[in-house]
Amino acid sequence: MNSAYDFRIIRVLRRRLNLTLQALASRSGLTYPTVESVETNKTLPSLRTLDALAGALQISTSDLLGLVEQRLVQRRSAEIEQSTRRNRTDKGLENCRVARYDKGKLIRVTAKKGDRVHVMGLHENVHEFCYVLSGSVELNVEDKTYRLGPDETIFFDGLLDHSYTQIETGEYITVHLPKDIRAIEKLLEAKPDSEGAR
């Protein structure tokens, strides 16, 4: 069995649809032993079997394959960023602790009043979420300014030039998600939020 694949995600997807193993087997046109063997990582399924399971689970075969290629749990330590494609205009990197997950990043920023964080060198082609934990921060995205306080969040295209200025000492988290993650694309279809822009 190839350890790069973990088919236990099928059990998670099956249970979300309130299906038993027998019901999934019936829906997919496969036998109970086949579905049970795949779901418990006892066998490596054929593409035809994966396609049948994906259809029964109401997702695309490529999405199912993407899920089984990923480890369900990954743990990283956030560290002060040592090397980055720094731009000459980058400021505030010393305030950032970064945990990397391939092209995705989770960044904790601790800043004092007046500190400015502008680290475009950390950015790739990503969507960015920001969640303010404490204090307040002003986010400048291109020519718009958004003021955020505790428990407020914002979502935007991370390639747009942006910077954070700490209004009150505090902490915030930014999450960089690669744009090729299909679930995030649905957020972009929603009506843009102009509330909070000055």
Contacts in CASP RR format, 6 or more apart in sequence:
PFRMAT RR
TARGET T0000
AUTHOR 0000-0000-0000
METHOD contacts of the structure
MODEL  1
MNSAYDFRIIRVLRRRLNLTLQALASRSGLTYPTVESVETNKTLPSLRTL
DALAGALQISTSDLLGLVEQRLVQRRSAEIEQSTRRNRTDKGLENCRVAR
YDKGKLIRVTAKKGDRVHVMGLHENVHEFCYVLSGSVELNVEDKTYRLGP
DETIFFDGLLDHSYTQIETGEYITVHLPKDIRAIEKLLEAKPDSEGAR
1 41 0 8 1.000
1 42 0 8 1.000
1 43 0 8 1.000
1 44 0 8 1.000
2 44 0 8 1.000
4 69 0 8 1.000
5 41 0 8 1.000
5 44 0 8 1.000
5 68 0 8 1.000
5 69 0 8 1.000
6 41 0 8 1.000
6 68 0 8 1.000
6 70 0 8 1.000
6 71 0 8 1.000
6 72 0 8 1.000
7 38 0 8 1.000
7 39 0 8 1.000
7 40 0 8 1.000
7 41 0 8 1.000
7 45 0 8 1.000
7 68 0 8 1.000
8 39 0 8 1.000
8 40 0 8 1.000
8 41 0 8 1.000
8 72 0 8 1.000
9 64 0 8 1.000
9 67 0 8 1.000
9 68 0 8 1.000
9 72 0 8 1.000
10 24 0 8 1.000
10 35 0 8 1.000
10 38 0 8 1.000
10 39 0 8 1.000
10 53 0 8 1.000
10 57 0 8 1.000
10 64 0 8 1.000
10 68 0 8 1.000
11 39 0 8 1.000
13 57 0 8 1.000
13 59 0 8 1.000
13 64 0 8 1.000
13 67 0 8 1.000
14 20 0 8 1.000
14 21 0 8 1.000
14 24 0 8 1.000
14 39 0 8 1.000
14 57 0 8 1.000
17 57 0 8 1.000
17 58 0 8 1.000
19 27 0 8 1.000
19 56 0 8 1.000
21 32 0 8 1.000
21 35 0 8 1.000
21 36 0 8 1.000
21 39 0 8 1.000
22 32 0 8 1.000
24 35 0 8 1.000
24 53 0 8 1.000
24 56 0 8 1.000
24 57 0 8 1.000
25 31 0 8 1.000
25 32 0 8 1.000
25 34 0 8 1.000
25 35 0 8 1.000
27 55 0 8 1.000
27 56 0 8 1.000
28 35 0 8 1.000
28 52 0 8 1.000
28 53 0 8 1.000
28 55 0 8 1.000
28 56 0 8 1.000
29 52 0 8 1.000
29 56 0 8 1.000
30 49 0 8 1.000
30 52 0 8 1.000
30 53 0 8 1.000
34 43 0 8 1.000
34 45 0 8 1.000
34 49 0 8 1.000
35 53 0 8 1.000
36 42 0 8 1.000
37 43 0 8 1.000
38 45 0 8 1.000
38 49 0 8 1.000
38 53 0 8 1.000
45 53 0 8 1.000
47 61 0 8 1.000
50 61 0 8 1.000
50 64 0 8 1.000
50 65 0 8 1.000
51 61 0 8 1.000
53 64 0 8 1.000
54 60 0 8 1.000
54 61 0 8 1.000
54 63 0 8 1.000
54 64 0 8 1.000
55 61 0 8 1.000
57 64 0 8 1.000
63 182 0 8 1.000
74 101 0 8 1.000
76 99 0 8 1.000
76 100 0 8 1.000
76 101 0 8 1.000
76 106 0 8 1.000
77 99 0 8 1.000
78 97 0 8 1.000
78 98 0 8 1.000
78 99 0 8 1.000
78 106 0 8 1.000
78 107 0 8 1.000
78 108 0 8 1.000
79 97 0 8 1.000
79 98 0 8 1.000
79 99 0 8 1.000
80 94 0 8 1.000
80 96 0 8 1.000
80 97 0 8 1.000
80 98 0 8 1.000
81 93 0 8 1.000
81 96 0 8 1.000
81 97 0 8 1.000
81 98 0 8 1.000
81 119 0 8 1.000
81 122 0 8 1.000
84 90 0 8 1.000
84 93 0 8 1.000
84 119 0 8 1.000
84 121 0 8 1.000
84 122 0 8 1.000
85 121 0 8 1.000
86 93 0 8 1.000
86 119 0 8 1.000
86 121 0 8 1.000
87 120 0 8 1.000
87 121 0 8 1.000
89 118 0 8 1.000
89 120 0 8 1.000
90 118 0 8 1.000
90 119 0 8 1.000
90 120 0 8 1.000
90 121 0 8 1.000
91 116 0 8 1.000
91 117 0 8 1.000
91 118 0 8 1.000
91 119 0 8 1.000
91 163 0 8 1.000
92 111 0 8 1.000
92 115 0 8 1.000
92 116 0 8 1.000
92 117 0 8 1.000
92 118 0 8 1.000
92 119 0 8 1.000
93 117 0 8 1.000
93 119 0 8 1.000
93 122 0 8 1.000
95 109 0 8 1.000
95 110 0 8 1.000
95 111 0 8 1.000
95 115 0 8 1.000
95 117 0 8 1.000
96 107 0 8 1.000
96 108 0 8 1.000
96 109 0 8 1.000
96 117 0 8 1.000
96 119 0 8 1.000
96 122 0 8 1.000
97 107 0 8 1.000
97 108 0 8 1.000
97 109 0 8 1.000
97 110 0 8 1.000
98 105 0 8 1.000
98 106 0 8 1.000
98 107 0 8 1.000
98 122 0 8 1.000
99 105 0 8 1.000
99 106 0 8 1.000
99 107 0 8 1.000
102 178 0 8 1.000
103 124 0 8 1.000
103 126 0 8 1.000
103 176 0 8 1.000
103 178 0 8 1.000
104 126 0 8 1.000
104 175 0 8 1.000
104 176 0 8 1.000
104 177 0 8 1.000
104 178 0 8 1.000
105 122 0 8 1.000
105 126 0 8 1.000
105 174 0 8 1.000
105 175 0 8 1.000
105 176 0 8 1.000
106 173 0 8 1.000
106 174 0 8 1.000
106 175 0 8 1.000
106 176 0 8 1.000
107 122 0 8 1.000
107 173 0 8 1.000
107 174 0 8 1.000
107 175 0 8 1.000
107 176 0 8 1.000
108 171 0 8 1.000
108 172 0 8 1.000
108 173 0 8 1.000
109 117 0 8 1.000
109 164 0 8 1.000
109 171 0 8 1.000
109 172 0 8 1.000
109 173 0 8 1.000
109 174 0 8 1.000
110 170 0 8 1.000
110 171 0 8 1.000
111 117 0 8 1.000
111 137 0 8 1.000
111 164 0 8 1.000
111 166 0 8 1.000
111 169 0 8 1.000
111 170 0 8 1.000
111 171 0 8 1.000
112 166 0 8 1.000
112 169 0 8 1.000
112 170 0 8 1.000
113 166 0 8 1.000
113 167 0 8 1.000
113 168 0 8 1.000
113 169 0 8 1.000
114 165 0 8 1.000
114 166 0 8 1.000
114 167 0 8 1.000
115 165 0 8 1.000
115 166 0 8 1.000
116 163 0 8 1.000
116 164 0 8 1.000
116 165 0 8 1.000
116 166 0 8 1.000
117 163 0 8 1.000
117 164 0 8 1.000
117 165 0 8 1.000
117 166 0 8 1.000
118 162 0 8 1.000
118 163 0 8 1.000
118 164 0 8 1.000
120 161 0 8 1.000
120 162 0 8 1.000
122 176 0 8 1.000
123 158 0 8 1.000
123 159 0 8 1.000
123 176 0 8 1.000
124 176 0 8 1.000
124 178 0 8 1.000
125 159 0 8 1.000
125 178 0 8 1.000
125 179 0 8 1.000
126 158 0 8 1.000
126 159 0 8 1.000
126 176 0 8 1.000
126 177 0 8 1.000
126 178 0 8 1.000
126 179 0 8 1.000
127 155 0 8 1.000
127 156 0 8 1.000
127 157 0 8 1.000
127 158 0 8 1.000
127 176 0 8 1.000
127 177 0 8 1.000
127 179 0 8 1.000
127 184 0 8 1.000
127 187 0 8 1.000
127 188 0 8 1.000
128 155 0 8 1.000
128 156 0 8 1.000
128 157 0 8 1.000
128 158 0 8 1.000
128 162 0 8 1.000
128 174 0 8 1.000
128 175 0 8 1.000
128 176 0 8 1.000
128 177 0 8 1.000
129 153 0 8 1.000
129 154 0 8 1.000
129 155 0 8 1.000
129 174 0 8 1.000
129 175 0 8 1.000
129 177 0 8 1.000
130 137 0 8 1.000
130 139 0 8 1.000
130 148 0 8 1.000
130 153 0 8 1.000
130 154 0 8 1.000
130 155 0 8 1.000
130 164 0 8 1.000
130 172 0 8 1.000
130 173 0 8 1.000
130 174 0 8 1.000
130 175 0 8 1.000
131 151 0 8 1.000
131 152 0 8 1.000
131 153 0 8 1.000
131 172 0 8 1.000
131 173 0 8 1.000
131 174 0 8 1.000
131 175 0 8 1.000
132 148 0 8 1.000
132 149 0 8 1.000
132 150 0 8 1.000
132 151 0 8 1.000
132 152 0 8 1.000
132 153 0 8 1.000
132 171 0 8 1.000
132 172 0 8 1.000
133 150 0 8 1.000
133 170 0 8 1.000
133 171 0 8 1.000
133 172 0 8 1.000
133 173 0 8 1.000
134 150 0 8 1.000
134 170 0 8 1.000
134 171 0 8 1.000
135 149 0 8 1.000
135 150 0 8 1.000
135 166 0 8 1.000
135 167 0 8 1.000
135 168 0 8 1.000
135 169 0 8 1.000
135 170 0 8 1.000
135 171 0 8 1.000
136 147 0 8 1.000
136 148 0 8 1.000
136 149 0 8 1.000
136 150 0 8 1.000
136 166 0 8 1.000
136 167 0 8 1.000
136 168 0 8 1.000
137 147 0 8 1.000
137 148 0 8 1.000
137 149 0 8 1.000
137 164 0 8 1.000
137 165 0 8 1.000
137 166 0 8 1.000
137 167 0 8 1.000
137 170 0 8 1.000
137 172 0 8 1.000
138 145 0 8 1.000
138 146 0 8 1.000
138 147 0 8 1.000
138 148 0 8 1.000
138 164 0 8 1.000
138 165 0 8 1.000
138 167 0 8 1.000
139 145 0 8 1.000
139 146 0 8 1.000
139 147 0 8 1.000
139 148 0 8 1.000
139 154 0 8 1.000
139 162 0 8 1.000
139 163 0 8 1.000
139 164 0 8 1.000
140 146 0 8 1.000
140 162 0 8 1.000
140 163 0 8 1.000
140 164 0 8 1.000
140 165 0 8 1.000
141 156 0 8 1.000
141 160 0 8 1.000
141 161 0 8 1.000
141 162 0 8 1.000
142 160 0 8 1.000
142 161 0 8 1.000
142 162 0 8 1.000
144 197 0 8 1.000
144 198 0 8 1.000
145 197 0 8 1.000
145 198 0 8 1.000
146 154 0 8 1.000
146 196 0 8 1.000
146 197 0 8 1.000
146 198 0 8 1.000
147 167 0 8 1.000
147 196 0 8 1.000
147 198 0 8 1.000
148 154 0 8 1.000
148 172 0 8 1.000
155 187 0 8 1.000
156 162 0 8 1.000
158 176 0 8 1.000
164 172 0 8 1.000
177 184 0 8 1.000
179 185 0 8 1.000
END
